[in-house]
Amino acid sequence: MNQFKYMAGVAIAAMAISSCEDGVLDVGNSLTSNNDRLNVTSGVCLATTRTIVADSVLALTSNCYLGRVVDPETKSNAEVKSEFSTQFHVLEGFSLPAEENIVDTTSDGRASAVSCDLILYLSSPFNVEDTTASMKMQVQEMLTPVEQGKTYYTNFDLQKEGMIRQDGINRSKVFTYYNLTDGYEQRTSTDYLENVRITLNDPYTDKQGKTYNNYGTYLMHQYYDHPEFYRNSYTFAHNICPGFFFHITDGFGFYTKIAYMGLRVFYNENRTDSTVHTSFVLAGTSEVKQTNLITNDAKAMQDLAAEQDYTYLKTPAGLFTEVTLPVEDIKNGHEKDSLLSAHIVFQRQNYNSEDSRKLGIPSTLLMVQKDSLTSFFENLKVPDSKTSYMTAFASAYNAYSFSNISNLINVLWQKSGEADPNWTAKHPDWNKVVLVPVTYTTASSSSTVPIRVEHDMSLTSTRLVGGANHPIEVGVIYAKFE
């Protein structure tokens, strides 16, 4: 008999009839012969949890967020702010019409852009009641680009690092989530997206001291003088446009994902039989380097982390839940048994508030070893169901359930039993995992297998039953042949 396949089947059967009491499950008699009777037992061990402050997380994200809100769960009404920077993607084979075909010209006879702007398309507003809240944003030109191949975290401040051009573009923009400057017909079209436009039509002076009538004209002249700078996104960022930094300077109540952003240049072109008003667009996408700068109130986060009756999950870059797994309790006395299942559930504790501005619930959690938390994201790993797991929030049960982490328990037990008797003392976090809210992408819409996992940068928060005063049960099932 293939014992591996057989015991896997027994595990499924055992989990279906297992209880939360120590005992023996009479599975072996009915499924095996007397010669290879399988003895299946179950038990419960206790894990402990606490809240840890994230401080900052890897700013490797496919989505940029912008906004500032008050966190209603904090006693001090602490603010949460998200700002971002982006470069712009140049498609392979990018080209413009011959310069002599551009209708409008500057005083020296060179091609001239009609206008230029930055546009941010918005999605997923934090709160529909605040969609007309007035906000103020500053848009600044970067002096040097964020470099490919380097690791940036959400506490990386471009201004403090001297990466903002002090004499470059520095535009202030007052806006709301609902762009009421767009006409009714435009806003009611089926493909309309809320947006914020920042015009770049003032005279622009480049780093060499040359002045252009607007930023779009500067971009066009750079193309005609140095087409090699448009060869790819890297050469464009390092020679023409290092990118822009978008940050909130006033207002509360706005927080949104940036669905799409573009640097747009409009111009008139002479064609064979007509003059055409057209444009080119360079997009800020995940193909180029982007960063998120997250600001949380450190004192407020520490106060929440100190609470003993539950733990927190809070994004962006806010709070995680640390779990100390009872590995030794699970394995002691069962060293020769097979651990078929280890099941743990984290029950959500509802936040009783009628405030419509309360934060959303994290939709997906990653369980990862604490010692591997940083490397998991930096090395672009995905859950392997051995040392890391992922689960979705089950609204029907108001909980997050990890149905079987037995592989992880076995891995941790093997590590603790290494030749060095002081191994666990040297690795104090050996039996600890962290619950982290994440987002993920799959290879296709029909696939459920993640190919990319990132920190959740949206605005979410929840409390979990746990903390120092409330240990969490881990239901275990063992098996051995007699």
C-alpha positions as CSV (number, residue, x, y, z in Angstrom):
1,M,0.0,0.0,0.0
2,N,1.2,3.5,-0.8
3,Q,1.3,4.9,2.8
4,F,1.7,8.5,1.8
5,K,-1.5,8.5,-0.4
6,Y,-3.3,6.4,2.2
7,M,-2.5,8.7,5.1
8,A,-3.5,11.8,3.1
9,G,-6.9,10.2,2.6
10,V,-7.1,9.4,6.3
11,A,-6.2,13.0,7.2
12,I,-9.2,14.2,5.2
13,A,-11.5,11.7,7.0
14,A,-10.0,12.5,10.4
15,M,-10.4,16.3,10.0
16,A,-14.0,15.7,9.1
17,I,-14.7,14.0,12.4
18,S,-12.1,15.5,14.7
19,S,-13.1,17.3,17.9
20,C,-11.3,19.8,20.1
21,E,-10.7,17.3,22.8
22,D,-7.7,15.0,23.3
23,G,-8.7,11.5,22.3
24,V,-8.4,8.6,19.9
25,L,-10.4,8.6,16.6
26,D,-11.5,5.1,15.6
27,V,-10.5,5.5,12.0
28,G,-7.9,2.7,11.7
29,N,-10.3,-0.2,12.3
30,S,-12.6,0.7,9.4
31,L,-9.9,1.6,6.9
32,T,-7.1,-0.8,7.5
33,S,-6.5,-4.5,8.0
34,N,-5.5,-5.8,11.4
35,N,-1.9,-6.1,10.2
36,D,-1.5,-2.4,9.5
37,R,-3.9,-0.7,11.9
38,L,-3.6,3.1,11.9
39,N,-4.0,4.8,15.2
40,V,-5.3,8.4,14.8
41,T,-5.4,10.8,17.7
42,S,-6.4,14.4,18.0
43,G,-5.6,17.2,20.4
44,V,-5.5,20.9,21.0
45,C,-2.5,23.1,21.8
46,L,-2.5,26.9,22.5
47,A,-0.7,29.6,20.4
48,T,-0.2,33.1,21.7
49,T,-0.5,36.3,19.7
50,R,0.5,39.9,19.9
51,T,0.4,43.0,17.7
52,I,3.7,44.3,16.2
53,V,4.2,47.7,14.6
54,A,5.2,47.3,10.9
55,D,7.0,50.7,10.8
56,S,7.6,50.4,7.0
57,V,7.2,47.7,4.3
58,L,8.7,47.1,0.9
59,A,7.5,49.7,-1.5
60,L,7.3,47.2,-4.3
61,T,3.7,47.6,-5.5
62,S,1.7,47.5,-8.7
63,N,-0.6,50.1,-7.3
64,C,0.0,53.6,-6.0
65,Y,-2.2,55.2,-3.4
66,L,-2.8,58.9,-2.6
67,G,-4.6,60.5,0.3
68,R,-4.9,61.5,3.9
69,V,-7.5,60.3,6.4
70,V,-8.2,60.2,10.1
71,D,-8.1,56.7,11.6
72,P,-11.3,56.4,13.7
73,E,-9.9,53.5,15.7
74,T,-7.3,55.6,17.3
75,K,-8.1,57.6,20.4
76,S,-6.1,60.6,19.2
77,N,-7.7,60.6,15.7
78,A,-4.3,59.9,14.2
79,E,-3.8,60.5,10.5
80,V,-2.7,58.1,7.8
81,K,-1.2,59.5,4.7
82,S,-0.1,57.9,1.5
83,E,2.0,59.7,-1.2
84,F,3.9,58.3,-4.2
85,S,6.4,58.9,-6.9
86,T,6.4,57.5,-10.4
87,Q,8.5,57.4,-13.6
88,F,7.0,57.0,-17.0
89,H,7.2,54.1,-19.4
90,V,8.5,54.6,-22.9
91,L,7.2,51.9,-25.3
92,E,9.7,50.2,-27.6
93,G,9.7,51.9,-31.0
94,F,8.3,55.2,-29.7
95,S,8.4,57.9,-32.4
96,L,7.0,61.4,-33.2
97,P,6.2,62.9,-36.6
98,A,9.0,64.8,-38.4
99,E,9.5,68.1,-36.7
100,E,8.7,70.1,-39.8
101,N,5.2,68.5,-39.7
102,I,4.4,70.1,-36.3
103,V,2.1,73.0,-37.0
104,D,2.8,75.2,-34.0
105,T,6.3,76.6,-33.5
106,T,8.3,78.5,-30.9
107,S,9.9,81.9,-31.6
108,D,13.0,80.3,-33.0
109,G,11.0,78.1,-35.4
110,R,11.1,74.9,-33.5
111,A,8.2,72.5,-32.8
112,S,5.9,73.6,-30.0
113,A,3.4,71.6,-28.0
114,V,-0.1,73.1,-27.6
115,S,-0.4,71.9,-24.0
116,C,0.9,69.3,-21.5
117,D,-0.5,67.7,-18.4
118,L,-0.3,65.0,-15.8
119,I,-3.5,63.0,-15.3
120,L,-4.3,60.6,-12.5
121,Y,-7.2,58.3,-12.9
122,L,-8.8,57.3,-9.6
123,S,-10.5,54.2,-8.4
124,S,-11.8,52.7,-5.1
125,P,-12.5,55.7,-3.0
126,F,-12.0,55.3,0.7
127,N,-15.4,56.7,1.5
128,V,-18.2,57.8,-0.8
129,E,-19.4,60.5,1.7
130,D,-16.0,62.3,1.3
131,T,-15.8,62.2,-2.5
132,T,-16.4,66.0,-2.5
133,A,-13.9,66.7,0.3
134,S,-11.5,69.4,-0.8
135,M,-7.8,68.3,-0.9
136,K,-4.6,70.0,-1.8
137,M,-1.7,68.3,-3.5
138,Q,1.8,69.3,-4.4
139,V,3.4,67.9,-7.6
140,Q,7.2,68.2,-7.7
141,E,9.7,67.2,-10.4
142,M,12.4,64.8,-9.3
143,L,16.0,65.7,-9.5
144,T,17.3,62.2,-9.9
145,P,15.4,59.0,-10.6
146,V,14.6,56.2,-8.2
147,E,17.0,53.5,-9.4
148,Q,16.1,50.1,-10.7
149,G,17.5,47.2,-8.8
150,K,17.5,49.0,-5.4
151,T,15.2,48.2,-2.5
152,Y,12.9,51.0,-1.3
153,Y,10.6,50.9,1.8
154,T,7.6,53.0,2.6
155,N,9.5,55.3,4.9
156,F,11.8,56.4,2.0
157,D,11.3,60.1,1.8
158,L,12.4,61.6,-1.6
159,Q,12.5,65.1,-0.1
160,K,14.8,64.2,2.8
161,E,17.0,62.2,0.4
162,G,17.5,65.3,-1.7
163,M,15.9,63.8,-4.8
164,I,13.4,66.6,-5.5
165,R,14.6,69.3,-7.9
166,Q,14.2,72.6,-6.0
167,D,14.1,74.8,-9.0
168,G,12.0,72.5,-11.1
169,I,8.2,72.0,-11.5
170,N,6.4,72.6,-8.3
171,R,2.7,72.7,-8.9
172,S,-0.1,73.0,-6.3
173,K,-3.5,71.5,-7.1
174,V,-6.8,71.7,-5.2
175,F,-9.1,68.9,-6.1
176,T,-11.8,66.5,-5.0
177,Y,-12.4,62.8,-5.8
178,Y,-15.4,63.8,-8.0
179,N,-14.0,65.9,-10.8
180,L,-16.9,68.3,-11.2
181,T,-14.9,70.3,-13.7
182,D,-15.7,67.7,-16.3
183,G,-19.1,68.2,-18.1
184,Y,-22.2,66.2,-17.5
185,E,-22.0,64.4,-20.9
186,Q,-18.4,63.4,-20.2
187,R,-19.0,62.3,-16.7
188,T,-22.0,60.1,-17.6
189,S,-20.2,58.2,-20.4
190,T,-19.7,54.5,-19.8
191,D,-15.9,54.6,-19.8
192,Y,-15.5,57.6,-17.6
193,L,-13.0,57.5,-14.7
194,E,-12.7,60.1,-12.0
195,N,-9.5,62.0,-12.5
196,V,-7.2,64.8,-11.4
197,R,-5.4,66.9,-14.1
198,I,-2.3,68.9,-13.3
199,T,-1.4,71.2,-16.2
200,L,2.2,71.9,-17.1
201,N,1.7,74.8,-19.4
202,D,3.8,77.4,-17.7
203,P,7.3,78.2,-19.0
204,Y,9.7,75.5,-18.1
205,T,13.5,75.8,-17.5
206,D,15.6,72.6,-17.8
207,K,18.6,71.7,-15.7
208,Q,20.9,73.4,-18.3
209,G,19.1,76.7,-17.9
210,K,17.2,76.6,-21.2
211,T,13.6,77.8,-21.1
212,Y,10.7,76.4,-23.1
213,N,7.1,77.7,-23.4
214,N,5.8,74.6,-21.6
215,Y,6.9,71.2,-20.4
216,G,5.5,69.5,-23.5
217,T,7.7,71.5,-25.8
218,Y,10.7,70.5,-23.7
219,L,9.8,66.9,-24.1
220,M,9.4,67.3,-27.9
221,H,12.7,69.1,-28.3
222,Q,14.5,66.4,-26.4
223,Y,13.1,63.8,-28.7
224,Y,14.2,65.7,-31.9
225,D,17.6,66.5,-30.4
226,H,18.3,63.2,-28.7
227,P,16.0,60.4,-30.0
228,E,18.3,57.9,-28.2
229,F,17.0,59.2,-24.9
230,Y,13.6,57.8,-25.9
231,R,15.0,54.3,-26.5
232,N,13.5,52.9,-23.3
233,S,12.2,53.9,-19.9
234,Y,15.7,53.9,-18.3
235,T,17.3,56.3,-20.7
236,F,14.2,58.5,-20.5
237,A,14.3,58.7,-16.7
238,H,18.0,59.3,-16.6
239,N,18.2,61.9,-19.3
240,I,14.9,63.7,-19.7
241,C,12.3,63.1,-16.9
242,P,13.3,61.4,-13.6
243,G,9.7,61.4,-12.6
244,F,7.3,63.3,-10.3
245,F,6.4,63.1,-6.6
246,F,2.8,63.6,-5.6
247,H,2.1,64.5,-2.0
248,I,-0.9,65.8,0.1
249,T,-0.4,69.2,1.8
250,D,-3.9,69.9,3.1
251,G,-7.2,68.3,3.6
252,F,-8.6,65.0,5.1
253,G,-11.1,62.4,3.9
254,F,-9.5,61.4,0.5
255,Y,-7.8,58.1,0.0
256,T,-7.8,56.3,-3.3
257,K,-5.9,53.9,-5.5
258,I,-4.4,55.4,-8.7
259,A,-5.8,53.2,-11.4
260,Y,-3.7,54.8,-14.2
261,M,-1.5,57.8,-14.6
262,G,-0.1,59.5,-17.7
263,L,2.1,62.3,-18.9
264,R,0.3,63.7,-21.9
265,V,1.6,66.1,-24.6
266,F,-0.9,67.6,-27.1
267,Y,0.2,69.0,-30.5
268,N,-1.1,69.8,-34.0
269,E,0.3,67.9,-36.9
270,N,0.2,68.5,-40.6
271,R,-0.8,65.4,-42.5
272,T,-1.3,64.8,-46.2
273,D,-4.8,66.4,-46.5
274,S,-5.5,67.8,-43.0
275,T,-4.3,69.2,-39.8
276,V,-4.8,66.9,-36.8
277,H,-4.9,67.7,-33.2
278,T,-3.3,64.7,-31.5
279,S,-1.1,63.7,-28.5
280,F,1.3,61.2,-27.1
281,V,1.0,59.7,-23.7
282,L,3.7,58.2,-21.4
283,A,2.2,56.1,-18.7
284,G,3.2,55.6,-15.1
285,T,2.9,51.8,-14.8
286,S,4.4,48.9,-12.8
287,E,7.0,48.5,-15.7
288,V,8.8,51.5,-14.3
289,K,10.0,52.3,-10.8
290,Q,7.4,53.7,-8.4
291,T,7.5,54.3,-4.6
292,N,4.9,54.8,-1.9
293,L,5.6,57.0,1.1
294,I,3.3,56.0,4.0
295,T,3.0,58.1,7.2
296,N,1.4,56.7,10.3
297,D,1.2,58.2,13.8
298,A,3.9,56.2,15.6
299,K,2.5,56.9,19.1
300,A,-1.0,55.8,18.0
301,M,0.3,52.6,16.5
302,Q,2.3,51.8,19.7
303,D,-0.8,52.4,21.8
304,L,-2.8,49.9,19.7
305,A,0.0,47.4,19.7
306,A,0.1,47.5,23.6
307,E,-3.6,46.3,24.0
308,Q,-3.8,42.9,25.5
309,D,-7.3,41.6,24.7
310,Y,-6.9,41.3,20.9
311,T,-4.5,42.0,18.1
312,Y,-4.6,44.2,15.1
313,L,-4.1,44.1,11.4
314,K,-3.8,47.5,9.9
315,T,-2.7,48.8,6.5
316,P,-1.0,50.5,4.9
317,A,2.3,49.7,6.7
318,G,0.6,49.8,10.1
319,L,0.2,46.8,12.3
320,F,0.7,43.0,11.9
321,T,-0.1,40.1,14.2
322,E,2.7,37.9,15.5
323,V,1.8,34.3,16.4
324,T,4.0,32.1,18.6
325,L,3.2,28.6,17.5
326,P,3.2,25.8,20.2
327,V,5.6,23.6,18.2
328,E,7.1,21.8,21.1
329,D,3.7,21.2,22.7
330,I,2.5,19.7,19.5
331,K,5.5,17.4,18.9
332,N,6.5,16.4,22.4
333,G,5.3,12.9,23.0
334,H,4.5,12.5,19.3
335,E,8.0,12.5,17.9
336,K,7.4,9.2,16.0
337,D,3.8,10.1,15.0
338,S,2.9,11.7,11.6
339,L,1.3,15.1,12.1
340,L,-1.6,14.9,9.6
341,S,-3.1,18.3,10.4
342,A,-2.7,21.5,12.3
343,H,-5.6,23.9,12.0
344,I,-5.8,27.5,13.4
345,V,-8.5,30.1,13.1
346,F,-8.2,33.8,13.8
347,Q,-11.6,35.1,14.7
348,R,-12.3,38.7,13.8
349,Q,-13.7,41.0,16.5
350,N,-16.2,43.4,15.1
351,Y,-15.5,47.1,15.5
352,N,-18.8,48.5,16.8
353,S,-19.1,51.9,15.2
354,E,-21.7,53.6,13.0
355,D,-19.0,55.8,11.6
356,S,-19.2,55.4,7.8
357,R,-15.5,56.3,7.6
358,K,-14.4,53.2,9.5
359,L,-11.7,51.3,7.6
360,G,-12.3,48.2,5.4
361,I,-11.4,44.6,6.3
362,P,-8.2,43.1,4.9
363,S,-9.3,40.6,2.3
364,T,-6.2,38.3,2.2
365,L,-3.6,37.3,4.8
366,L,-0.2,35.9,4.4
367,M,1.3,33.7,7.2
368,V,5.1,33.8,6.9
369,Q,7.9,32.9,9.3
370,K,9.0,36.0,11.2
371,D,12.6,35.4,10.4
372,S,11.7,35.3,6.7
373,L,9.3,38.3,6.6
374,T,11.7,40.7,4.9
375,S,13.3,38.2,2.5
376,F,9.9,36.9,1.4
377,F,8.9,40.2,-0.2
378,E,12.3,41.3,-1.3
379,N,12.9,38.0,-3.1
380,L,9.4,38.1,-4.7
381,K,8.4,34.8,-3.2
382,V,4.9,33.3,-3.2
383,P,3.3,31.0,-0.6
384,D,4.6,27.5,-0.8
385,S,2.2,25.8,1.7
386,K,5.3,24.7,3.6
387,T,6.8,27.7,5.3
388,S,4.2,30.3,4.1
389,Y,0.5,30.2,3.6
390,M,-2.2,32.5,2.3
391,T,-5.9,32.6,3.1
392,A,-8.9,34.8,2.4
393,F,-11.3,36.5,4.8
394,A,-14.4,34.3,5.2
395,S,-17.2,36.7,5.8
396,A,-19.7,33.9,6.6
397,Y,-17.6,33.0,9.7
398,N,-16.1,36.4,10.3
399,A,-12.7,34.8,10.4
400,Y,-9.4,33.9,8.7
401,S,-8.8,30.1,8.7
402,F,-5.5,28.3,7.9
403,S,-6.8,24.8,7.4
404,N,-3.5,22.9,7.7
405,I,-0.1,24.3,8.6
406,S,1.3,20.8,9.6
407,N,4.2,21.2,7.0
408,L,5.3,24.4,8.8
409,I,5.1,22.8,12.2
410,N,7.3,19.9,11.0
411,V,9.8,22.3,9.4
412,L,10.1,24.3,12.6
413,W,10.4,21.1,14.7
414,Q,13.2,19.8,12.5
415,K,15.1,23.1,12.8
416,S,14.8,23.2,16.6
417,G,16.2,19.7,16.8
418,E,19.5,20.5,15.0
419,A,22.8,19.4,16.4
420,D,23.5,22.8,18.2
421,P,21.7,22.5,21.6
422,N,21.6,26.3,21.8
423,W,20.0,26.7,18.4
424,T,16.6,28.0,19.7
425,A,18.3,30.4,22.1
426,K,20.3,31.8,19.1
427,H,17.1,32.1,17.1
428,P,14.5,33.5,19.5
429,D,11.9,33.9,16.7
430,W,12.2,30.3,15.5
431,N,8.6,29.4,16.3
432,K,7.0,32.7,15.4
433,V,5.0,33.6,12.3
434,V,3.5,36.9,11.2
435,L,0.1,37.6,9.7
436,V,0.4,40.2,7.0
437,P,-2.4,41.7,4.8
438,V,-1.4,41.3,1.2
439,T,-2.7,41.6,-2.4
440,Y,-1.8,39.2,-5.1
441,T,-2.0,38.7,-8.9
442,T,-2.5,35.5,-10.9
443,A,-1.3,34.5,-14.4
444,S,-4.9,34.9,-15.7
445,S,-8.4,35.7,-14.6
446,S,-9.2,32.0,-14.5
447,S,-6.3,31.0,-12.3
448,T,-6.2,31.1,-8.5
449,V,-2.5,30.5,-8.1
450,P,-0.6,33.6,-7.1
451,I,2.4,34.6,-9.1
452,R,3.1,37.9,-7.3
453,V,2.4,38.8,-3.7
454,E,2.7,42.4,-2.3
455,H,1.9,44.3,0.9
456,D,-1.6,45.6,0.9
457,M,-1.3,49.4,0.5
458,S,-5.1,50.1,0.7
459,L,-6.8,51.4,3.8
460,T,-7.9,48.5,6.0
461,S,-8.0,47.5,9.7
462,T,-9.4,44.8,11.8
463,R,-9.0,43.3,15.3
464,L,-8.5,39.6,15.9
465,V,-9.4,37.7,19.0
466,G,-6.2,37.0,20.8
467,G,-3.5,39.0,22.7
468,A,-1.9,38.1,25.9
469,N,-5.2,37.3,27.6
470,H,-6.7,35.1,24.9
471,P,-4.6,32.2,23.6
472,I,-5.6,30.7,20.2
473,E,-6.4,27.0,19.8
474,V,-4.4,24.9,17.3
475,G,-6.3,21.7,16.5
476,V,-3.9,18.9,15.7
477,I,-4.4,15.3,14.3
478,Y,-1.7,12.6,14.5
479,A,-1.4,9.2,13.0
480,K,0.9,6.2,13.4
481,F,0.8,2.6,12.3
482,E,0.7,0.1,15.2
